[in-house]
Amino acid sequence: MDSTKQTNIDTYISTFPKDVQEILEKIRKLIHEEAPEAEEAISYGMPTFKLNGKNLVHFAGWQKHIGFYPTPSGIESFQQELAPYAGSKGSIQFPLDKPIPFELIRKIVKFRVKALTPVDQK
């Protein structure tokens, strides 16, 4: 099944091997824990969480890595901790053959939630 044509996150995740499904579900769960008001969607063919009408983060499974897309501000603010990972201005690649840094992902999601929460709600 082609994961790029999915319409919901459950179906998207189901297209991956079991070990990758477990990683994707764990990322999904921690995003829900840190952003309980965020809404799930598929955007750019990837699982996406939206908060206050804006993209909070995206994530995706690939053959050799998990892609995490917290926008450029989410990358810049954690440059030192992300230094061991390949990435670009708005993306990070967590290799599947190494431990996934779930607590770092959690910190980045918290940062993004704060960035998208209006001042009067903080």
N, C-alpha and C positions, 0 to 999 in steps of 0.2 A: 504494500500500500504506500502511496506517495504522501509523506507527511506535509508537504507544502500546500496541499489542497484541502486540508482539514478545516472544519468550521467550529470545533470546540476543543478544549484542552484535553479532555478524556480521550477523544478519538486520536488526537495528535500523539499523545503519549503511547497509546496502544500500538502504534506502528513501529516501536523500537524494541530491541532485544530486552529481555527481562531485567538484566543488570542496569541498563540505561534507563528503563522505565522507573526503577527504584530511585535513581538519582534525580530524575525529573520530578517525580512525585514529592521527594524530600524538599526540593527547591520550591515547588508550588506551595507546600505546606508552610514552610518558613515565611514565604511572602504573605500568606494569609495571616500568620501569627503577628507579623509586624505591620500589616496594612489590612486590618479586618474590613475596612470600608471599601477597599479596592474591588473593582469589577473585573472579572475574567473576560478575555476576548482573544480572538486570533487576529493579529495585525502583521502585515508583511510576511504572512505564512508562518508566524511564530506565536507561541503562547505569550500573551501580553496581559499585564495588569494595568488598569487605568484608575486614576484617583483624581477626583474633582475635574473630570473631563479631559485629563491629560495623561499621556503615557508615563507610568511609573517606571516599569522595567519590562523587558522582553527576555525570554530565554529560549534556547533551542538545542536539540540534540543533533550532533553531526557524527560522522563515522569515527573520528578519533578524539573528539572533544565535546564539551558542553559550551555553547556560546551563551554569554550573559551580556545584556545590553542595557546598562543603566544610564544612558545618555552621557555626553562628554563630562558634565559636572560630576557625575558619579565615579568617573574614572580619575579625573584630576584630583579629587579630594582624597583618593586612596592610592596615589601613585607609588609610594614606597612599598605598601603591602602587595600591590599588584605587579611590582617589578619582575618577579619570577615567571610571570605568565605572558604569553604572546597576546597581542591585541592591537587596537587602533584607537582613534579618537573617541569612539563611542562603544567599543566592544572589548570583551575579554574572552580568551579561550582557556578553559580548564581542561587539561588533557585527561582522557579517560583512564590512562595507565598510571595516574598519580591520585592521591587522595583529593577529593573535592573540598575546597575550603568553605564549608557551609557557614561557619561563624563570620567569615569575611563577607560572604554574600549577605548575611543577616545585617551586618553593620552598614553595608552599602544601601540595602533596602530601607533601613531606618533613616539614613541620610536623605534618601530620595523622598520618603514620606514627609519629612520635615520641610524639605524644599517645596513640596506641592501643597502644604497645608497653609491656608490663609492665616495671616498674623493673628487675627482675632480668635482663631480656633486653637492656637498653640498653647 
